[in-house]
């Protein structure tokens, strides 16, 4: 039960992190979608996944 609660806590924090990034990035037109793939990647890989997603968006799109 404790591990499930910790996982839910990480998912919620990841969602807020991505939402906060999108609030700042709207001025630069660099919005990342808030969907299951981005949330789970940030949940399991941490904040470096956010930087990797931004870098991927810059290089590919």
Order of alpha helices (4+ residues) and beta strands (2+ residues): alpha-alpha-alpha
